Amino acid sequence: MPLSSPLQEVVDPRFSRHHLRLLLKRDDLIHPDLIGNKWRKLVPNLDAAAGRPVLTFGGAYSNHLRATAAAGRLLGLSTFGVVRGHELAGRPLNSSLAHCTANGMRLHFVERAVYRRKAEAGVLGVIRAEIGADAEDVFVVPEGGSNSLAVRGCRALGEELRGLADVVAVACGTGGTLAGLAAGLAPDQRALGIPVLKGGFLDTEIRALQDDAFGGPRGSWSLDHRFHFGGYARTTPELHAFADDFEARHGVPVERLYVAKMLYGLVALAEEGAFAPGTTLAAVVTGRPFP
Ligand SMILES: Cc1ncc(COP(=O)(O)O)c(C=O)c1O
């Protein structure tokens, strides 16, 4: 997968007054439909699918579902999307799900209680039977796309940043991107994850993802849990004002559910004096606003 996304320096007094440099790792520019970490995670999975239909999971606004649908269309693979929320069935599709079906994804809505248990073999079997995908040899990609193939795919993100930054910040959902990123960085660099979900056991999950992908812990990483803004898909007027201002200052579109929270966290940490003067920070732009 020969690609390296651009790295751009932005001049922002909220960093420069603390003698910090801020670089943006523009993974949002990798591909118009397979944006950011989605490319890094999906390409190794679709290679492994080797032509088989791909089945995956997500919420009604899932970036991962949209990216999987687009990848399926681009590579000529059929895709099935299992969507959280049976109440959505029969309603007009929102723009995100409409984008999925426009790319040929077949959607299936399941009760939230069933969705939570989707990793159980029996539950997955029932879902597959309902979709009509039980007879087919389907390749299953987990929610958020974070399996060991994806984590290994994200290692290239760290490798591309070797020697270029001291601290690399990334927003975390499942933590798969951080798990791979940290593994790819050089020993004198560290990854900083900003979880967008409230609570949970993300540290443990990231350790498990690294165990599966690499056979043990890799790299140096930590999480700062203070910047979730109420939890997954939650935003506040303050967050939107911050993101609008960042866009106006730097001309970079700021996705609100992940990227804005990470950038907000970086600014807050810089103001707190969390980084030594002279530190170069790289912020990974993992997504782009939709639509
Ligand atoms: C834009 C964006 N950034 C970051 C992430 C977090 O990725 P991960 O689930 O690997 O932590 C996601 C996950 O869906 C995303 O869509």
The ligand as an SDF file (V2000), in Angstrom:
LIG
                    3D

 16 16  0  0  0  0  0  0  0  0999 V2000
  -12.9580   10.3960   11.5750 C   0  0  0  0  0  0  0  0  0  0  0  0
  -12.5420    9.3240   12.5210 C   0  0  0  0  0  0  0  0  0  0  0  0
  -11.4910    9.5420   13.3250 N   0  0  0  0  0  0  0  0  0  0  0  0
  -11.0820    8.6330   14.2180 C   0  0  0  0  0  0  0  0  0  0  0  0
  -11.7440    7.4280   14.3490 C   0  0  0  0  0  0  0  0  0  0  0  0
  -11.2860    6.4810   15.4220 C   0  0  0  0  0  0  0  0  0  0  0  0
  -10.7460    5.3340   14.9280 O   0  0  0  0  0  0  0  0  0  0  0  0
  -10.5750    4.0550   15.8860 P   0  0  0  0  0  0  0  0  0  0  0  0
  -11.9130    3.3900   15.9420 O   0  0  0  0  0  0  0  0  0  0  0  0
   -9.5570    3.2530   15.1720 O   0  0  0  0  0  0  0  0  0  0  0  0
  -10.1350    4.5310   17.2220 O   0  0  0  0  0  0  0  0  0  0  0  0
  -12.8410    7.1340   13.5270 C   0  0  0  0  0  0  0  0  0  0  0  0
  -13.5470    5.8460   13.6730 C   0  0  0  0  0  0  0  0  0  0  0  0
  -14.5430    5.5710   13.1180 O   0  0  0  0  0  0  0  0  0  0  0  0
  -13.2620    8.1160   12.5940 C   0  0  0  0  0  0  0  0  0  0  0  0
  -14.3280    7.9200   11.8050 O   0  0  0  0  0  0  0  0  0  0  0  0
  1  2  1  0
  2  3  1  0
  2 15  2  0
  3  4  2  0
  4  5  1  0
  5  6  1  0
  5 12  2  0
  6  7  1  0
  7  8  1  0
  8  9  2  0
  8 10  1  0
  8 11  1  0
 12 13  1  0
 12 15  1  0
 13 14  2  0
 15 16  1  0
M  END
$$$$
